[in-house]
Amino acid sequence: MSGLDRRQRAVIAVVCALAGIYGWGIFLATFHHDGLIGPRYNAPGIDWMVFYAAARAFFDGNLALIFDGHSFTAHQNQMFAGWLSDRLPFHPWLYPPHFLLLVLPFGLLPYGLSYALFMGITGMALAVTLWLQAPRDGRRWVQMGSLLLCPACSITVIAGQNAFLTAALLVGGFRLLPRRPLLAGALMGAATFKPTLWLMVPVALVAARQWRALAAAAAMIGGLALASAAVFGVEIWRQWLEMALSPPADFYAEWFQWGRSWGLSVYTCAWVLGATHGAATLMQAIATLGAAACVYAAFRSAALDADRRLVVLLAASILAAPHVSTYDTLLLAIAAALLFCRALKDGAALYAIVVMLAAWLLPLFNPPRATPVGLMTPLIVAALIAVAMTGLHRPAPHGAAATA
């Protein structure tokens, strides 16, 4: 076997098509309001409810409500009673204030329209980013098909999450880095509304010696912080930092029960396997340092092209994050599609194709708390990083191998 023949491509296409149909079928099921997939997703856009309710709280002069997790959850249950098939569990606001600044205009619209517009605008931004940066051949359409069908895409829409925007900013920023470092840095700085997935960005910029981009990212962060403080007041930053760095015990316990324990980070996998909080934190720290070492090595290496560096960055961002949700694996789906497009042109070993497909399908066998197979998630992410860093290793043709 050398590269990908028609039969292999057909098998992969069928698997991805079935996964996509299943994911979008789940999305349609949420409109039945019958709780088919449990209280976590018992209606379309339940995470968008958090963003929308926070924006409405500002316009109603009750912004302090968003930092009272229990009262804010009760407020959402009352506000969206007609949408929900069951009461929401603990549903707090967790994002830095400049993300609230971004979603604020959507709070002026009806909930359903704001949800559809946010998903449509951010989804289109990601699609355009991938389209403009893809090779000018059929591989463009492979990337578009991958984006539409990947399970992480439908989960992002089901939840009403911001994964499209996160991916568009990170991918667009790093694609622009060689030509427009200032614009690239500004885009990356804007992605700090998702701080857990941003940890590897400064590592990559330092490794690449992209000081102008790093300065632009810092300027963007500072500008967004000042703008949000001007609109909401400085107190909102103090409240958010207190919640993020030293949350009350009851707040963290509730968020762990309904949030972090349903994630797929190294910490969560260790906890599911029985590790204590301290041991799980240590394992997460080791994974984060290992991911940072891989990113640094990738962006220092002259042997790796831009695609493979980006794959390492996206995958390492998932491995390094102390909390990751299934919709965040959209970064892995994009990374897998980038490698797969290279395999279509240059060929790849079977194990590399299996790793790409496993990373692309990750949401279907997660989270680890519900599906034991999900405990393999960190290993699959690490394998994707290894494949990107070592190359696809196209097998030699049968005759050449026999001669050797």
SULCORJO-V701347 format. One record per helix or strand of 2 or more residues. SS is the DSSP state (helix for helix, strand for strand). FROM is the first residue (numbers start at 1). TO is the last residue. If there is no record, write none. Layout:
ss=[SS/SS]
from=[FROM/FROM]
to=[TO/TO]
This chain:
ss=[helix/helix/helix/helix/helix/helix/helix/helix/helix/helix/helix/helix/helix/helix/helix/helix/helix/helix/helix/helix/helix/helix/helix/helix]
from=[6/39/46/63/69/97/111/139/151/163/181/199/211/235/249/260/266/277/306/326/350/362/372/398]
to=[32/41/59/67/79/108/133/149/159/176/197/207/232/245/258/262/272/300/320/346/360/365/390/403]
